[in-house]
Amino acid sequence: MNYFSSYFADHHQFPSVINTFQLIGMPYPVFYGYLFFPLMGGLSLAWNADLTVRIAAVGLFALQYWLVLKLALKSTQDKFCSFCLATLVTWAIYPMTNLYNRGALPEFFATGLLLCSAAIWFFAIEAKVISKRFILCNLFVFLFVLSAGTHPITALYGVCFMALLVCTTLWIDRANLKSLILPLALPIAVGSICLLPWVMVTTHFTPRMVLNASFKRVGYYGRSLDSVYARLMPFPLETKSYKHRLQDDHVTTPHLDTQINFPMLVFFVLCLVGTIQKRERIGKRTMASIVVFGVLALLMIWSSTTSGALDKLGHNFRTIQFAYRLITYINFSLLMGVILFFWKQVEKPVQFRNRLLLGSLLLISFVGLSVKLYHAQQAMVPTEAQLVRSKSFTESLLKMPDSFYGSQAYAITNIFPELDNRQVEAIRNCPFEPLVGKFGDVKTVRVASGIWQTNVQQFPWNRLFDNGNQVVRYEHDNRIAVNLAKDSEIRYECVPDAAWELAHNVSLGVFFTWLIATLGLSAYLVKPVAKATFIESVQPRDVQLPT
């Protein structure tokens, strides 16, 4: 994020590759966080991204809480129950793991945005006023597109679960599809433009990507992180030291807690049991949808704890890489199932009237949150947040931090000729260095004739020039090598495909325009809602004693 803001300050555009002293031409911005990093980098222009992340994380928690609270209040007509549901979602353990313990900020933001988008869908489908329906559908699609443009795995799995939610709610509500076609079609078209460049390169390069090798099998830690007891723990325990550091646990990240939202699971089960015991009237379509989400949650718990289960879904779904990432979608399914117990139902499950039960679930969630935050504090590396982009800090961005892993994940193989064994034996190093003055540019290098190993990553857009003539590139160790017949002055340049570059410029322009328009429309929507809520709060009400 800091790299993006510093690069934009000097070049007035966002980078296609990242250049550091260790490695030149890393195409992370092309494949990962395609919309997320330009957005966060743009927000960080006036200050440092350290502050941007804090503001954005708090803002996402607040938005998620507020939307779930409003949705639950509309569905249950009970303030305390709504407060509990929104709080249980906010205090879930796994999002905190992404935030603090895995270096998974894009996944944290993407999954939170996915949940916010799902909550807005319920309001969009019920909107009666045309203008309100258009605004809500636009917000629903925008948040999902931003989620997909933040984390690629969430884009794949998120669209599957969102499609299931849309289909079940339309089926339950018997909605008039014609009234939703245009409000959804317009933002979907805009969103497709925003994601088009990412789709273009992902579909084209993934088969030859180094990262693709890790998609052949999903990673499982069956006796620790991906055990049944790890999933169903009500409190986050350190499973890697549990049972005397089990043999299969070689994860170096401390306090990698992989629990599902246990209080939400209990709430879902109690609603289901209460509905069956009391034989309360609940629509057949609603009950079928609830069962679908419940069974789906069970299947995901099983598949995330049974080695090899996810491998059978095919190559695309193996991109999840680690089985415990399914926790996001288990929590998502449980919440949607709970909401459907109340949504569109005249007779509500009796559990939400039990204050002692809800209070107990809140207490369990609070204790789990407290333990998790303590774990996060233990795992943190002592450092000072830099809130101002000083010159020295900007220069430090050109050095890849020790914690940065997967630096060669997006190298592309089998695109250049390979060096033979004789050439490899004669190879010498030719490191390129990024410029400090013009942030992100790369210095030219003068070398003698011979075979040279550069630190430029293997990628078709990474090119080397000698007096304006392109140098022939060779593959070696996921980096570009050259075989020079004479002394040369080599210049590095990233030259994207013309079609991608055009789509990239258009997509970012459309995205930021769409963002500003969506913020304005959302403010228009929230203002009358807030006014109505205030008027309602000052109206006299009958006092009822709790049962």
C-alpha positions as MATLAB code, in Angstrom:
seq = 'MNYFSSYFADHHQFPSVINTFQLIGMPYPVFYGYLFFPLMGGLSLAWNADLTVRIAAVGLFALQYWLVLKLALKSTQDKFCSFCLATLVTWAIYPMTNLYNRGALPEFFATGLLLCSAAIWFFAIEAKVISKRFILCNLFVFLFVLSAGTHPITALYGVCFMALLVCTTLWIDRANLKSLILPLALPIAVGSICLLPWVMVTTHFTPRMVLNASFKRVGYYGRSLDSVYARLMPFPLETKSYKHRLQDDHVTTPHLDTQINFPMLVFFVLCLVGTIQKRERIGKRTMASIVVFGVLALLMIWSSTTSGALDKLGHNFRTIQFAYRLITYINFSLLMGVILFFWKQVEKPVQFRNRLLLGSLLLISFVGLSVKLYHAQQAMVPTEAQLVRSKSFTESLLKMPDSFYGSQAYAITNIFPELDNRQVEAIRNCPFEPLVGKFGDVKTVRVASGIWQTNVQQFPWNRLFDNGNQVVRYEHDNRIAVNLAKDSEIRYECVPDAAWELAHNVSLGVFFTWLIATLGLSAYLVKPVAKATFIESVQPRDVQLPT';
ca = [
       0.000    0.000    0.000;
       2.841    2.373    0.863;
       4.602    1.405   -2.365;
       1.487    2.287   -4.363;
       1.115    5.700   -2.735;
       4.814    6.570   -3.144;
       4.815    5.414   -6.769;
       1.666    7.407   -7.555;
       3.176   10.539   -5.983;
       6.087   10.401   -8.452;
       4.440    8.921  -11.564;
       0.749    9.960  -11.224;
      -0.304    6.400  -12.011;
      -0.289    3.087  -10.172;
       2.448    0.504  -10.822;
       2.059   -2.707  -12.791;
       5.043   -4.330  -11.077;
       6.974   -3.856   -7.837;
      10.711   -3.211   -7.943;
      12.951   -3.848   -4.943;
      16.693   -4.300   -4.432;
      16.195   -8.054   -4.070;
      13.839   -8.614   -7.004;
      12.767   -6.475   -9.953;
       9.479   -6.682  -11.838;
       7.251   -8.596   -9.398;
       3.756   -8.525  -11.021;
       1.834   -8.664   -7.739;
      -0.391   -5.652   -8.626;
      -1.552   -7.434  -11.784;
      -2.810  -10.592  -10.061;
      -3.346   -9.822   -6.375;
      -5.368   -7.035   -4.780;
      -6.030   -5.553   -8.203;
      -8.516   -2.954   -6.877;
      -7.569   -3.079   -3.208;
      -3.997   -1.777   -3.432;
      -4.790    1.185   -5.733;
      -7.636    2.157   -3.391;
      -5.561    1.877   -0.219;
      -2.578    3.497   -1.912;
      -4.742    6.392   -3.038;
      -6.103    6.851    0.488;
      -2.526    6.868    1.798;
      -1.299    9.795   -0.297;
      -1.817   12.353    2.479;
      -0.392   10.133    5.229;
       1.074    6.689    5.692;
      -0.684    3.398    4.967;
      -0.137    2.402    8.606;
      -2.883    4.866    9.501;
      -5.009    3.965    6.462;
      -5.159    0.300    7.478;
      -6.278    1.183   11.002;
      -9.002    3.541    9.781;
     -10.181    1.079    7.122;
     -10.253   -1.884    9.534;
     -12.256    0.005   12.146;
     -14.546    1.331    9.423;
     -15.139   -2.174    8.055;
     -15.952   -3.532   11.508;
     -18.369   -0.647   12.066;
     -20.070   -1.084    8.685;
     -20.359   -4.847    9.141;
     -21.819   -4.442   12.655;
     -24.280   -1.765   11.560;
     -25.547   -3.693    8.541;
     -26.011   -6.973   10.424;
     -27.679   -5.071   13.270;
     -30.132   -3.372   10.897;
     -30.836   -6.611    9.055;
     -31.407   -8.569   12.267;
     -33.591   -5.802   13.719;
     -35.711   -5.741   10.575;
     -36.040   -9.540   10.673;
     -36.455  -10.216   14.410;
     -38.088   -6.990   15.603;
     -36.046   -7.462   18.779;
     -33.234   -5.061   19.685;
     -31.341   -7.299   22.102;
     -31.359  -10.267   19.749;
     -30.194   -8.032   16.904;
     -27.419   -6.612   19.054;
     -26.283  -10.129   19.957;
     -26.218  -11.368   16.363;
     -24.278   -8.331   15.140;
     -21.831   -8.619   18.040;
     -21.269  -12.355   17.535;
     -20.376  -11.658   13.895;
     -18.020   -8.819   14.838;
     -16.254  -10.813   17.562;
     -15.590  -13.895   15.393;
     -12.102  -15.359   15.802;
     -10.989  -16.150   12.248;
     -11.238  -12.581   10.873;
      -8.976  -11.555   13.770;
      -6.551  -14.282   12.708;
      -6.440  -12.776    9.210;
      -6.005   -9.295   10.631;
      -3.235  -10.034   13.117;
      -1.587  -13.397   12.566;
      -1.293  -14.399    8.906;
      -0.273  -11.271    7.052;
      -3.633  -11.686    5.335;
      -4.929   -8.129    5.200;
      -6.478   -8.505    1.714;
      -8.332  -11.636    2.862;
      -9.546   -9.830    6.002;
     -10.972   -6.934    4.018;
     -12.349   -9.109    1.205;
     -14.288  -11.451    3.497;
     -15.655   -8.533    5.516;
     -16.827   -6.796    2.339;
     -18.420  -10.058    1.183;
     -20.486  -10.216    4.371;
     -21.507   -6.555    4.050;
     -22.595   -7.175    0.467;
     -24.709  -10.160    1.553;
     -26.441   -8.104    4.259;
     -27.283   -5.339    1.783;
     -28.820   -7.869   -0.599;
     -31.653   -8.533    1.871;
     -32.525   -4.828    1.868;
     -32.218   -4.589   -1.916;
     -34.628   -7.445   -2.566;
     -37.252   -5.883   -0.265;
     -36.941   -2.314   -1.571;
     -40.245   -1.033   -2.928;
     -39.169    2.423   -4.103;
     -37.397    2.262   -7.469;
     -34.674    4.764   -6.574;
     -33.917    2.953   -3.326;
     -33.799   -0.404   -5.134;
     -31.304    0.994   -7.672;
     -29.059    2.410   -4.932;
     -29.096   -0.763   -2.852;
     -28.454   -3.035   -5.835;
     -25.578   -0.786   -6.867;
     -24.112   -0.932   -3.352;
     -24.571   -4.701   -3.228;
     -22.673   -5.214   -6.496;
     -20.022   -2.596   -5.694;
     -19.052   -4.176   -2.382;
     -18.873   -7.602   -3.976;
     -16.720   -6.319   -6.865;
     -14.406   -4.604   -4.373;
     -14.220   -7.856   -2.405;
     -13.339   -9.804   -5.562;
     -10.777   -7.190   -6.565;
      -9.177   -7.450   -3.142;
      -8.577  -11.180   -2.772;
      -8.663  -13.641   -5.717;
      -9.718  -16.682   -3.646;
     -12.627  -14.744   -2.137;
     -13.658  -13.822   -5.684;
     -13.974  -17.506   -6.641;
     -15.554  -18.898   -3.482;
     -17.484  -15.717   -2.712;
     -19.345  -15.720   -6.014;
     -20.514  -19.302   -5.371;
     -21.921  -18.536   -1.929;
     -23.377  -15.214   -3.030;
     -25.124  -16.922   -5.949;
     -26.615  -19.454   -3.527;
     -27.832  -16.668   -1.236;
     -29.373  -14.722   -4.129;
     -31.160  -17.790   -5.501;
     -32.576  -18.914   -2.139;
     -33.801  -15.463   -1.109;
     -35.425  -14.861   -4.494;
     -37.092  -18.264   -4.163;
     -38.341  -17.546   -0.644;
     -39.491  -14.000   -1.352;
     -41.035  -14.904   -4.713;
     -39.520  -11.644   -5.896;
     -40.423  -10.013   -9.153;
     -37.268  -10.675  -11.155;
     -38.166   -8.089  -13.777;
     -37.966   -5.324  -11.160;
     -34.397   -6.385  -10.282;
     -32.935   -6.984  -13.731;
     -32.119   -3.374  -14.598;
     -30.977   -2.305  -11.084;
     -28.560   -5.266  -11.079;
     -27.533   -5.209  -14.736;
     -26.102   -1.687  -14.701;
     -23.710   -2.125  -11.744;
     -22.762   -5.638  -12.907;
     -21.728   -4.170  -16.265;
     -19.646   -1.491  -14.533;
     -18.144   -4.060  -12.172;
     -17.196   -6.285  -15.103;
     -15.250   -3.395  -16.631;
     -13.431   -2.887  -13.323;
     -12.393   -6.548  -13.051;
     -11.776   -7.215  -16.751;
      -7.971   -6.651  -16.724;
      -7.570   -8.986  -13.736;
      -9.655  -11.665  -15.468;
      -7.642  -11.249  -18.683;
      -4.235  -11.916  -17.125;
      -5.438  -14.518  -14.622;
      -7.026  -16.749  -17.233;
      -4.093  -16.296  -19.602;
      -1.112  -16.767  -17.262;
      -2.330  -19.032  -14.443;
      -1.499  -22.369  -16.173;
       2.184  -21.330  -16.394;
       2.413  -19.540  -13.048;
       4.838  -20.738  -10.357;
       2.042  -20.364   -7.804;
       0.021  -22.838   -9.836;
       2.211  -25.660   -8.503;
       0.764  -25.151   -5.020;
      -2.751  -25.688   -6.428;
      -2.142  -29.362   -7.087;
      -3.061  -30.247   -3.521;
      -4.806  -28.346   -0.719;
      -2.727  -28.029    2.439;
      -4.070  -29.856    5.513;
      -2.745  -29.972    9.088;
      -4.977  -32.798   10.212;
      -3.822  -33.172   13.810;
      -3.752  -29.517   14.715;
      -5.018  -26.589   12.616;
      -7.442  -28.710   10.609;
      -8.706  -31.059   13.294;
     -12.338  -31.212   14.375;
     -11.487  -29.991   17.870;
      -9.657  -26.976   16.377;
     -12.778  -26.059   14.370;
     -15.235  -26.458   17.252;
     -13.221  -24.897   20.072;
     -15.273  -22.175   21.764;
     -12.049  -20.361   22.685;
      -8.886  -19.863   20.611;
      -6.211  -22.182   21.969;
      -2.736  -22.481   20.513;
      -3.126  -25.792   18.674;
       0.507  -25.874   17.551;
       1.662  -26.313   21.150;
      -1.390  -28.355   22.132;
      -0.674  -32.053   22.734;
       3.080  -31.389   22.843;
       3.511  -29.875   19.356;
       2.081  -32.470   17.046;
       4.263  -33.920   14.322;
       2.401  -32.603   11.304;
       2.433  -29.018   12.562;
       5.279  -27.110   10.961;
       3.438  -23.794   10.664;
       5.756  -21.035   11.860;
       3.075  -18.395   12.413;
       2.283  -18.261   16.137;
      -1.311  -18.355   17.361;
      -2.825  -19.330   14.024;
      -6.290  -19.900   15.481;
      -8.700  -21.703   13.164;
     -12.028  -21.807   15.029;
     -15.388  -21.280   13.388;
     -17.856  -18.887   15.001;
     -18.858  -21.342   17.748;
     -21.534  -19.128   19.426;
     -23.187  -18.653   16.008;
     -23.169  -22.417   15.500;
     -24.898  -22.881   18.886;
     -27.446  -20.199   17.996;
     -28.177  -21.873   14.659;
     -28.620  -25.314   16.266;
     -30.893  -23.970   19.009;
     -33.075  -22.153   16.467;
     -33.335  -25.359   14.463;
     -34.176  -27.501   17.514;
     -36.660  -24.948   18.823;
     -38.413  -24.749   15.481;
     -38.771  -28.532   15.305;
     -39.864  -28.996   18.940;
     -42.410  -26.189   18.961;
     -43.618  -27.123   15.492;
     -43.731  -23.457   14.673;
     -45.032  -22.506   11.296;
     -42.190  -21.775    8.948;
     -42.381  -21.670    5.190;
     -41.341  -24.798    3.331;
     -39.102  -22.786    1.036;
     -37.490  -21.046    3.979;
     -36.933  -24.322    5.812;
     -35.420  -25.895    2.714;
     -33.035  -22.943    2.338;
     -32.052  -23.113    6.010;
     -31.333  -26.814    5.666;
     -29.202  -26.117    2.582;
     -27.026  -23.637    4.484;
     -26.868  -25.951    7.518;
     -25.836  -28.968    5.467;
     -23.362  -26.815    3.575;
     -21.775  -25.704    6.850;
     -21.483  -29.333    7.982;
     -19.954  -30.380    4.664;
     -17.419  -27.572    4.876;
     -16.472  -28.514    8.439;
     -15.976  -32.089    7.230;
     -14.090  -31.177    4.056;
     -11.838  -28.696    5.888;
     -10.810  -31.380    8.394;
     -10.578  -34.397    6.065;
      -7.350  -34.525    4.099;
      -7.884  -34.673    0.334;
     -11.589  -33.781    0.383;
     -11.133  -30.395   -1.297;
      -8.758  -31.829   -3.896;
     -11.723  -33.620   -5.484;
     -13.418  -30.329   -6.378;
     -11.043  -29.718   -9.245;
      -8.184  -27.383  -10.041;
     -10.023  -24.067   -9.714;
     -11.285  -24.744   -6.197;
      -7.875  -26.010   -5.090;
      -6.715  -22.415   -5.332;
      -7.919  -22.050   -1.740;
      -4.457  -23.502   -0.884;
      -5.214  -24.079    2.825;
      -8.256  -25.969    4.076;
      -8.809  -23.691    7.073;
      -9.753  -20.838    4.731;
     -13.175  -22.498    4.491;
     -13.880  -21.110    7.970;
     -14.961  -17.851    6.344;
     -17.683  -19.631    4.370;
     -18.732  -21.806    7.307;
     -19.334  -18.641    9.333;
     -21.089  -17.074    6.345;
     -23.444  -20.054    5.974;
     -24.266  -20.143    9.690;
     -25.137  -16.446    9.749;
     -27.302  -16.692    6.637;
     -29.084  -19.702    8.136;
     -29.804  -17.813   11.378;
     -31.085  -14.764    9.483;
     -33.442  -16.936    7.423;
     -35.032  -18.289   10.631;
     -36.395  -14.772   11.181;
     -36.553  -13.232    7.717;
     -40.066  -13.146    6.241;
     -41.433  -15.214    9.156;
     -44.521  -14.200   11.104;
     -43.759  -16.604   13.957;
     -40.169  -16.294   15.135;
     -38.108  -19.014   16.874;
     -38.460  -18.722   20.645;
     -34.701  -18.711   21.275;
     -34.250  -15.032   20.587;
     -36.526  -14.217   23.548;
     -34.239  -16.083   25.964;
     -32.052  -13.305   27.353;
     -30.009  -15.683   29.512;
     -29.138  -17.833   26.493;
     -28.145  -14.854   24.355;
     -26.150  -13.366   27.214;
     -24.282  -16.653   27.646;
     -23.372  -16.732   23.945;
     -22.165  -13.139   24.203;
     -20.024  -14.047   27.221;
     -18.441  -16.988   25.353;
     -17.755  -14.747   22.377;
     -16.261  -12.010   24.576;
     -13.931  -14.433   26.343;
     -12.816  -15.828   22.981;
     -12.196  -12.322   21.658;
     -10.175  -11.414   24.740;
      -7.990  -14.512   24.392;
      -7.537  -13.836   20.685;
      -6.470  -10.236   21.225;
      -4.035  -11.413   23.887;
      -2.633  -13.911   21.366;
      -2.381  -11.139   18.775;
      -0.426   -9.000   21.191;
       1.953  -11.888   21.893;
       2.516  -12.500   18.182;
       3.197   -8.874   17.243;
       6.686   -7.764   16.279;
       7.594   -4.590   18.227;
       7.648   -1.661   15.830;
       6.432    1.911   15.558;
       3.623    2.878   13.238;
       4.823    5.509   10.767;
       1.987    7.932   10.180;
       3.904   10.292    7.868;
       5.582    9.321    4.596;
       9.078   10.629    5.305;
      11.880   10.390    2.732;
      13.755    7.740    4.698;
      10.611    5.647    5.047;
       9.864    5.909    1.320;
      13.385    4.720    0.522;
      12.945    1.762    2.866;
      10.020    0.567    0.727;
      12.501   -0.399   -1.990;
      13.888   -3.136    0.238;
      11.748   -6.246    0.462;
      10.960   -6.917    4.157;
      12.032  -10.232    5.655;
       8.377  -11.108    6.334;
       7.437  -10.875    2.639;
       6.873  -14.412    1.409;
       6.023  -15.780   -2.009;
       8.022  -13.120   -3.832;
       8.342  -15.361   -6.909;
       4.773  -16.725   -6.754;
       3.693  -14.892   -9.907;
       6.718  -15.753  -12.037;
       5.685  -17.290  -15.376;
       7.523  -20.390  -16.584;
       8.133  -21.839  -20.070;
       8.125  -18.506  -21.850;
      11.867  -18.069  -22.611;
      14.587  -20.530  -23.680;
      16.346  -22.283  -20.791;
      20.086  -22.186  -20.179;
      21.918  -25.477  -20.626;
      24.197  -26.943  -17.953;
      27.360  -25.484  -19.502;
      25.871  -22.001  -19.554;
      24.637  -22.322  -15.965;
      28.174  -23.149  -14.811;
      29.512  -19.971  -16.436;
      26.751  -17.693  -15.159;
      27.506  -14.508  -13.194;
      25.211  -12.187  -11.250;
      23.973   -8.911  -12.694;
      21.692   -7.232  -10.118;
      19.505   -4.300  -11.063;
      18.701   -1.670   -8.428;
      15.657    0.608   -8.090;
      16.184    4.360   -8.176;
      15.681    6.340   -4.991;
      15.003    9.720   -6.612;
      12.331    8.617   -9.093;
      10.483    6.065   -6.960;
      10.069    2.664   -8.597;
      12.277    3.281  -11.644;
      15.299    1.038  -12.190;
      18.939    1.973  -12.809;
      20.703    0.849  -15.972;
      23.524   -1.681  -15.540;
      26.774   -1.835  -17.519;
      28.153   -5.374  -17.897;
      30.791   -7.185  -19.930;
      30.127   -9.914  -22.457;
      29.076  -13.318  -21.110;
      26.166  -15.037  -19.426;
      24.516  -13.021  -16.661;
      21.821  -13.863  -14.126;
      19.661  -10.828  -13.386;
      17.308  -10.301  -10.457;
      14.440   -9.526  -12.868;
      11.509  -11.890  -12.395;
      10.416  -14.148  -15.236;
       7.414  -12.403  -16.738;
       6.624  -11.623  -20.390;
       6.262   -7.901  -19.718;
       9.696   -7.594  -18.117;
      12.043   -6.607  -20.927;
      15.730   -5.698  -21.171;
      17.148   -3.277  -23.770;
      20.645   -2.509  -25.055;
      20.791    0.818  -26.927;
      17.115    0.489  -27.784;
      17.378   -3.107  -28.960;
      15.622   -5.783  -26.969;
      17.963   -8.339  -25.408;
      17.115  -12.037  -25.758;
      15.873  -13.401  -22.432;
      16.585  -16.825  -20.937;
      14.987  -18.662  -18.005;
      16.892  -19.588  -14.876;
      15.717  -19.895  -11.259;
      12.462  -17.983  -12.007;
      14.550  -14.995  -13.057;
      15.677  -13.670  -16.415;
      19.192  -14.454  -17.650;
      20.982  -12.926  -20.662;
      23.809  -14.051  -22.936;
      25.717  -11.001  -24.193;
      28.161  -11.100  -27.074;
      29.725   -7.730  -26.191;
      29.957   -5.195  -23.398;
      26.530   -3.627  -22.971;
      24.529   -1.106  -20.967;
      21.263   -2.864  -20.127;
      18.076   -1.007  -19.324;
      15.053   -2.647  -17.660;
      11.499   -1.697  -18.595;
       8.058   -3.140  -17.908;
       6.080   -3.165  -21.176;
       2.541   -4.480  -20.598;
       0.385   -5.851  -23.392;
      -1.343   -2.978  -25.171;
      -4.826   -4.478  -24.691;
      -4.258   -5.022  -20.973;
      -2.794   -1.551  -20.476;
      -5.810    0.065  -22.121;
      -8.220   -2.061  -20.085;
      -6.206   -1.314  -16.923;
      -6.389    2.458  -17.370;
     -10.088    2.342  -18.184;
     -10.944    0.001  -15.326;
      -9.225    2.085  -12.629;
     -10.808    5.269  -13.965;
     -14.243    3.623  -13.969;
     -13.643    2.118  -10.513;
     -12.755    5.391   -8.780;
     -15.621    7.201  -10.531;
     -17.972    4.420   -9.429;
     -16.606    4.640   -5.880;
     -17.304    8.373   -5.623;
     -20.779    7.981   -7.137;
     -21.603    5.079   -4.776;
     -20.485    7.065   -1.721;
     -22.710    9.950   -2.788;
     -25.716    7.711   -3.425;
     -25.186    5.872   -0.128;
     -25.126    9.157    1.778;
     -28.427   10.054    0.103;
     -29.850    6.707    1.213;
     -28.578    6.760    4.810;
     -29.730   10.296    5.575;
     -33.502    9.654    5.507;
     -33.005    6.310    7.280;
     -31.113    7.992   10.120;
     -33.779   10.701   10.364;
     -36.567    8.110   10.498;
     -34.703    6.147   13.171;
     -34.328    9.292   15.295;
     -38.006   10.189   14.971;
     -38.999    6.662   15.912;
     -36.703    6.706   18.960;
     -38.399    9.756   20.476;
     -41.931    8.438   20.056;
     -43.648    7.281   23.295;
     -43.910    3.519   23.609;
     -45.754    1.093   25.804;
     -43.564   -0.339   28.530;
     -43.461   -4.122   28.560;
     -41.891   -6.207   31.276;
     -39.476   -8.906   30.070;
     -40.856  -12.430   30.106;
];
